[in-house]
Amino acid sequence: MMQTTPKPTREKRRHTPKADLSNLYQRAFREAFLKLDPRIMIKNPIMFVVLVGTMITALLTVNPALFGSYEGGNSYLFNGLVTLILLFTLLFANFAEAVAEGRGKAQADALRSTKSDSIARRILNDGSLENVNSTNLRRGDRIQVIAGDMIPADGEVLEGVASVDESAITGESAPVLKEPGSDVASSVTGGTRIISDELIIQITSDPGQGFIDRMIALVEGAQRSKTPNEIALTVLLAVLTLVFLIVVATLPPIANYINSPVSITILVALLVALIPTTIGGLLSAIGIAGMDRVAQFNVVATSGRAVEACGDINTLVLDKTGTITLGNRLAEEFIPVNGHTAEEVAAIALAASIFDNTPEGKSIVRLAEKMGATLSFNPETAEGVEFSARTRMSGTDLSNGGEIRKGAVDAIRGFVRSRGGQPPNDLQSAYEGVSQMGGTPLAVCEDREIYGVIYLKDIIKTGIRERFDQLRRMGVRTVMLTGDNRITAAVIAKEAGVDDFIAEATPEDKIQVIQSEQAQGKLVAMTGDGTNDAPALAQANVGVAMNSGTQAAKEAANMVDLDSDPTKLIDLVTIGKQLLITRGALTTFSLANDIAKYFAIIPAMFASAGIGDLNVMGLQSPQSAVLSALIYNALIIPALIPLALKGVKFRPLTANQLLQRNILIYGLGGVIAPFIAIKVIDVALLFIGLA
Amino acid sequence: MLQGFFQIVLFMVILVAIAPLFGRYMAIVFLGQKTWLDPVITPIERLILNGSGVLSAKSMTGRQYIQAVLISNLMMMVFVLAIFLLQNRLPLNPTELNAPSWDLALHTVISFTTNTDQQHYSGETTYSYFSQMGGLGFLMFTSAATGIAVAIAFIRGLTGKPLGNFYTDLIVSITRILLPISIVGAIALLIAGVPETLAGPAQITTLEGANQTIALGPVAHFEIIKQLGENGGGFFGINSAHPFENPNNFTNLLETIIMLVIPAGLIITYGILADNPKQGWLIFWMVFILYAILIFITAWGEFQGNPLVNNILGESQPNLEGKEVRFGPALTALWAVSTTGTMCGAVNGMHDSLMPTGGFATLSNLFLQIIWGGQGTGTAYLFVFLILTIFLTGLMVGRTPEFLGRKIEKREIVLASIILLVHPIAILIPAAIALAFPETLSGISNPGFHGISQVVYEYASAAANNGSGFEGLLDNTLWWNLSASFSLLAGRYIPIMALIFLADSVARKQPVPETTGTLRTDTPLFTTVTAGAIVILGALTFLPVLALGPVAEAFNLIPTL
C-alpha cells in the first residue's frame, strides 16, 4: 500500500521548510532605504520624529542661516555630519526591521511555494466530478484527490485510505497514513501531497483561511497586529517622545534669555539623543523575530497575543501519556487472582487483545505469546470490541457468545457484576500492587470471571523532571491529567515532579480543571489532539493542538505544533517570556542611556553658560561632544540587532532573581556603557580630525 | 554647623516616630473602625451628612467620583470668588480693603481651591479678615480634604476595592483628621505666642517716637491648617517668616512637622489598607532617603555661604540673606526642602535667597512632587511612578506586569503617561513664553540664570500645587495671574482625573494569583529600581532647565567648584 520512496536521512529539524536566506542582508539593505518613505515612517512615531529632524538638518546643511545665523565653526560640515548620522540612525532602524521581516518573508515564500494554485476535482451533489481552481473551493465542498495530487486545502477525510507526504509543513519525510473516522488520521492539510491511493475529502476552510495561510501571515508579519503589551509600551514611548519634544522645543526662548542661543541643528541632535530611538528602532524587529522563533520551533501560532500569553501562563495542564510518559506503555507482567495461574491470565489477555492495534495491545500480545499462550478460537469468527472513553475497556466477542474484556479495573468490576459475577477479593491488592509501582493495571475477564491483572509499565520521559522544576521556578504550576487510577497517578506524578494531578480523568474533567483554575484568575495552557479536547483547547488561554490531531482540535487551539510534541509548551513559555524580557530590557537600556547623552550634549550646548564642569567625560569640543553622542545613538541600534532578533537569553530563575540580573545588565549597564562609548568615539573623532 | 546638624537629625527622628502614628490613625478612619473620638465626632458628622443628604450615598464609579470632585470644587470657587469681589460690602474688614482686581481674585481662588496657595498678594493689605477666614480658611480645609479623599479612593482602587464616596470621604477627612488636629495645634500656637484676634491693626509708638501700624488678625487657627493641609497661603505676605505666624523655635518645629505628617503618614496608611505594611515602609524609607539627600544638599550650600560675600569679608560665613536669624541656615534649609517637597508652599525664609544648591533642591522637589508630595496627591503620584516601574521591570522578568495582583495594561499606562505629560506642558511651555517676552511679560527682578529659576519656579510651584514663590517676581499682573491659573488647574485636575480613572480601571480587574514568577514589589531591590525610575522619568525631563538655572548659577558663582 505504501510506496517505497527513498527516504532522505532525517536531521534535527528546526527551520522547516527550509527558508531561502541568501541575499537576506542585501534585500534588507534595499528595504532600509525604501522604508524611509514618510508614509511608512509615520507608523513609528519615534523614528518619524528622527526623520523630521533629519529633514531639518538637511535643509540647514544646504543653508545654515535658514532659521537665523549662529556663530560657530564650519556649520556646513557640522550640519552635514549631523544629517548623515541621523540618516544612518534611520537606516539602521529600518534595517533591523527589514532583516526580521526578511527572515519571516523567506519562510513565508518557502511555505507559499507549496501552495501553488491547482485544479481540484469537486464532487457535485449528483456524484459527478467537476474541475475547479483550488482557490474557488469553499468550506463544506467535497473533493477527490488521487496519488500525486497536491491536497488543495485543509480538510477531513470522508472516504479512502491513503498515504500523504506532509514534509512540506512538518519536515517529517515519512509519509503519514490518512483514513476516515479516526481521530488522529482523518485530517489533512492543504499543501501536502497524497502519494498513494485516493481520498474523498471534505474541505474545512475557506481560501486564505487555511493552516498554511495563517502561518504565512504570521511569519511575514505583514498584518501583524500588535499585542497588548506592545501597545502599552508604544504608548509609553510615544509619551516620552512627546515629553522630550516639549523639553527641546521650549529650550530656545530660555537659552536666548541668557544670551546663549542654540543652533537648530544642536536642538535636533539633543532631541534625537533623548527620545528612545534605540527601543523605538528595534521594537518591531523584536516582535517579528519573536513570531519567527515560534515558527522555528515548528509551531504555528494564530496570533502574537497567544505567544505573549505563553509567558504569563500560571498553570500547565498536561496529558500524562505522550507528554510526561512515553506514549507507549508496555505490558510487563501478568498477575493472576482468585487462584488462576499467570499462564491462564496470559491466554485471556491474548484473547482480549487480538483485535487491539494500539501499542499497548500489541505489547500484551507479544508478552502473552512469549509466555506460550495461544488462541483457543478462530479470530475470523470472533469480533473485536473497540475501546471507548466511556466504557474504558475493550475486548473480543466470541462466536459462542463468550465475552472477553480487558480494561480499567473498576470498569471490569462493573462488567463482571453486570454479568452476575463477583469480583475476587485479591483483585484489589493486585491492583494496588501495580499502581504503587506507577504502572497501569488492566483487569482481564471472561464473562463473569476475572482472571488477573496486566501490569502495563509506564516510562517517564528522561529530563521531564528537570523541565518541571524549571517551570516551578518560573512560577508555573503543572497539572497532570490521566485516565489512570489515583494510586498510579500519584506515583507517576511524584516521579515526574508535577505539582498536581487528576486521576481517572474524563475529557470533561479537562475543561473543568481549566475553568476552576481560570476562576482563580490564572492563565492556563494545555495541549490536546482529540476532537473531545476541542472545547478544552478553546477554553484554555493557550491551547496547543498537535498537528497529528483532529481538525476540530486544531481549529479550537490558538497554536498548532507541527512536530506533535506536547512538551513543546514548555519551550513556548520560554519564548513568550523572552519576547517580553527583550522589550523590557532594551527599553530600560534605552532610557538609562539618556543620562550619559545629557552629560555629553548639555554642556556642549550651553558652552557659553559656564557649565563646562558638567562635561564629566572630558569631551574635546562641543562639536565633537554632539557628534559622539549622536554616533553612539546611531551605532547602538545595529549593535543590538542580534540581541533583538535572538532575544535576551531567558533563564529559569524567580522573578526577583531575573530582575536583579537584568537590571544590573540593562539598567546599570545602560547608565555606564554610553559614558565609555561616547568617550571612545570622541577620541576617535579627535584622531580623524573631526573633533 | 554642628548645632544645625543636630537640629536636623533630631527633627528626622521626631518625624519617623510621629508620621506612622498619623498613618495608622488615618487607616483606622478610612477603614471605618472605632476611635476614642467617636462620641464627640459621630453626632457632628451625622448632622452634616444628614443635612446634606449624602450619608446614604453609595460608593461611586470613577466617572461619578470625578464629577463630584469637579462640581464641588467649582462650587467652592464660585462661592469664594463672590466673597472676594464683595469683600468691601462684607463684615470683618477693619482696614476697609477694596475688592481685589478680578484676575487676582480669580488666581487666588483657583490657587487655594487647588491646595496650592500661590499668592500674588500680601494678605494683610489685600484681603479682609472675612475673606481670609470665610474664604481662604474654608478652602484650606476643603482642598486638603479633597486631596486626602482622592488619595484614599486611589489606594482603594489599587487594592481592588470600590472607590468609596467622595462626599463622605471629604467630610470624614475634615471632621476626623484636619479639624481635631487643627484645634489642638491652634491652641498650641496660641500658647506659643501666635495672635488670634478680630481687632484691627495695632497702632504703636516706637521708642524713637515714630508711629507704626502692626497688622494683626485671626492668625493662629489660620496658621495651623495652612501647615497641616499643606496649603501654605500665609496670613501675612512673608508667610511663616513673619514673627506673628511663626514666632519661635517651638512654633517652627511644630509647623515643620505638621506639614509632613499627613503625606508621610499616608504612605504608611497605604501599607495598612493594602495589607502590605512592608511595602508601605519600603516606600516610606525610599522617600525619606531622597528627602534627606535634598536637605543635605540645601543645608550644605547654606553653610558654605556665598563665596562672593565671603571673599569680601575674608571669612567663611553661612548664607544668611533672606533668613530669619531666629531659625538660622539649618532650620531654613530644612523648612525649604520640606515645604517644596510636601507641596505646602509656606516659607520661613526667602527661597530666592537660597544658594543655587537650595534652588536646585527646591526645584527638583517641585518637579518630582513625590518627596512626601502633596496632600494625598503626592502619595498617588508615588504610585504612578511605581506603576511605570512595574511596567518596565515586569516586562524584564517576562510577564505581563502586575501590581497588587492586578495586571497593568494599556489603559493604565495611558493614564499614568498623561500624568507624566502634565508637568512639561504646565511648566515648560508657559515658562518659555514668559522668557520669550521678558520685557512685556516676565517682570523678572533678577536677570540671567537666576531669572530663569524665578520664572520656572513660579510655574513649577503652580503646576505642582505647591504655592511657594521664589519671590522677587512681579507677579500680580494679568499675564502671571492667568498663566499661573492655567498651570494650577492643569496641575491639579488632570492628574486627579487620570488617577481616579486609573484606580477605577484597576479595581475592575480580576486579581491574578501570586506565584514565584510574579515580581514582588515589596523588596528593597524593587524599591531601589523605583527610585532610579523616579529620577530618570521625573527629573531627566527638567535637566536642561536645571542646568541653565541653578546649576549654571552655581558654576558661575563658585568658579573653583
Boltz contact constraints between the chains, C-beta under 6 A:
constraints:
  - contact:
      token1: [A, 228]
      token2: [B, 409]
      max_distance: 6.0
  - contact:
      token1: [A, 228]
      token2: [B, 410]
      max_distance: 6.0
  - contact:
      token1: [A, 229]
      token2: [B, 400]
      max_distance: 6.0
  - contact:
      token1: [A, 231]
      token2: [B, 410]
      max_distance: 6.0
  - contact:
      token1: [A, 232]
      token2: [B, 409]
      max_distance: 6.0
  - contact:
      token1: [A, 232]
      token2: [B, 410]
      max_distance: 6.0
  - contact:
      token1: [A, 232]
      token2: [B, 413]
      max_distance: 6.0
  - contact:
      token1: [A, 235]
      token2: [B, 413]
      max_distance: 6.0
  - contact:
      token1: [A, 235]
      token2: [B, 414]
      max_distance: 6.0
  - contact:
      token1: [A, 236]
      token2: [B, 413]
      max_distance: 6.0
  - contact:
      token1: [A, 236]
      token2: [B, 417]
      max_distance: 6.0
  - contact:
      token1: [A, 239]
      token2: [B, 417]
      max_distance: 6.0
  - contact:
      token1: [A, 239]
      token2: [B, 420]
      max_distance: 6.0
  - contact:
      token1: [A, 239]
      token2: [B, 421]
      max_distance: 6.0
  - contact:
      token1: [A, 243]
      token2: [B, 424]
      max_distance: 6.0
  - contact:
      token1: [A, 243]
      token2: [B, 541]
      max_distance: 6.0
  - contact:
      token1: [A, 246]
      token2: [B, 424]
      max_distance: 6.0
  - contact:
      token1: [A, 246]
      token2: [B, 428]
      max_distance: 6.0
  - contact:
      token1: [A, 247]
      token2: [B, 541]
      max_distance: 6.0
  - contact:
      token1: [A, 250]
      token2: [B, 428]
      max_distance: 6.0
  - contact:
      token1: [A, 250]
      token2: [B, 432]
      max_distance: 6.0
  - contact:
      token1: [A, 251]
      token2: [B, 544]
      max_distance: 6.0
  - contact:
      token1: [A, 253]
      token2: [B, 432]
      max_distance: 6.0
  - contact:
      token1: [A, 253]
      token2: [B, 435]
      max_distance: 6.0
  - contact:
      token1: [A, 253]
      token2: [B, 436]
      max_distance: 6.0
  - contact:
      token1: [A, 254]
      token2: [B, 435]
      max_distance: 6.0
  - contact:
      token1: [A, 254]
      token2: [B, 452]
      max_distance: 6.0
  - contact:
      token1: [A, 254]
      token2: [B, 548]
      max_distance: 6.0
  - contact:
      token1: [A, 257]
      token2: [B, 435]
      max_distance: 6.0
  - contact:
      token1: [A, 258]
      token2: [B, 448]
      max_distance: 6.0
  - contact:
      token1: [A, 311]
      token2: [B, 398]
      max_distance: 6.0
  - contact:
      token1: [A, 311]
      token2: [B, 399]
      max_distance: 6.0
  - contact:
      token1: [A, 312]
      token2: [B, 399]
      max_distance: 6.0
  - contact:
      token1: [A, 312]
      token2: [B, 400]
      max_distance: 6.0
  - contact:
      token1: [A, 474]
      token2: [B, 517]
      max_distance: 6.0
  - contact:
      token1: [A, 475]
      token2: [B, 515]
      max_distance: 6.0
  - contact:
      token1: [A, 475]
      token2: [B, 516]
      max_distance: 6.0
  - contact:
      token1: [A, 475]
      token2: [B, 517]
      max_distance: 6.0
  - contact:
      token1: [A, 520]
      token2: [B, 513]
      max_distance: 6.0
  - contact:
      token1: [A, 521]
      token2: [B, 510]
      max_distance: 6.0
  - contact:
      token1: [A, 521]
      token2: [B, 511]
      max_distance: 6.0
  - contact:
      token1: [A, 521]
      token2: [B, 512]
      max_distance: 6.0
  - contact:
      token1: [A, 521]
      token2: [B, 513]
      max_distance: 6.0
  - contact:
      token1: [A, 522]
      token2: [B, 513]
      max_distance: 6.0
  - contact:
      token1: [A, 577]
      token2: [B, 398]
      max_distance: 6.0
  - contact:
      token1: [A, 580]
      token2: [B, 395]
      max_distance: 6.0
  - contact:
      token1: [A, 580]
      token2: [B, 398]
      max_distance: 6.0
  - contact:
      token1: [A, 581]
      token2: [B, 396]
      max_distance: 6.0
  - contact:
      token1: [A, 581]
      token2: [B, 398]
      max_distance: 6.0
  - contact:
      token1: [A, 583]
      token2: [B, 395]
      max_distance: 6.0
  - contact:
      token1: [A, 584]
      token2: [B, 392]
      max_distance: 6.0
  - contact:
      token1: [A, 584]
      token2: [B, 395]
      max_distance: 6.0
  - contact:
      token1: [A, 584]
      token2: [B, 396]
      max_distance: 6.0
  - contact:
      token1: [A, 585]
      token2: [B, 396]
      max_distance: 6.0
  - contact:
      token1: [A, 587]
      token2: [B, 392]
      max_distance: 6.0
  - contact:
      token1: [A, 588]
      token2: [B, 392]
      max_distance: 6.0
  - contact:
      token1: [A, 591]
      token2: [B, 536]
      max_distance: 6.0
  - contact:
      token1: [A, 594]
      token2: [B, 540]
      max_distance: 6.0
  - contact:
      token1: [A, 598]
      token2: [B, 543]
      max_distance: 6.0
  - contact:
      token1: [A, 602]
      token2: [B, 547]
      max_distance: 6.0
  - contact:
      token1: [A, 609]
      token2: [B, 552]
      max_distance: 6.0
  - contact:
      token1: [A, 610]
      token2: [B, 555]
      max_distance: 6.0
  - contact:
      token1: [A, 610]
      token2: [B, 556]
      max_distance: 6.0
  - contact:
      token1: [A, 611]
      token2: [B, 547]
      max_distance: 6.0
  - contact:
      token1: [A, 611]
      token2: [B, 552]
      max_distance: 6.0
  - contact:
      token1: [A, 611]
      token2: [B, 555]
      max_distance: 6.0
  - contact:
      token1: [A, 613]
      token2: [B, 555]
      max_distance: 6.0
  - contact:
      token1: [A, 654]
      token2: [B, 516]
      max_distance: 6.0
  - contact:
      token1: [A, 655]
      token2: [B, 397]
      max_distance: 6.0
  - contact:
      token1: [A, 655]
      token2: [B, 517]
      max_distance: 6.0
  - contact:
      token1: [A, 655]
      token2: [B, 518]
      max_distance: 6.0
  - contact:
      token1: [A, 655]
      token2: [B, 519]
      max_distance: 6.0
  - contact:
      token1: [A, 656]
      token2: [B, 520]
      max_distance: 6.0
  - contact:
      token1: [A, 658]
      token2: [B, 397]
      max_distance: 6.0
  - contact:
      token1: [A, 659]
      token2: [B, 393]
      max_distance: 6.0
  - contact:
      token1: [A, 659]
      token2: [B, 397]
      max_distance: 6.0
  - contact:
      token1: [A, 660]
      token2: [B, 525]
      max_distance: 6.0
  - contact:
      token1: [A, 662]
      token2: [B, 396]
      max_distance: 6.0
  - contact:
      token1: [A, 663]
      token2: [B, 529]
      max_distance: 6.0
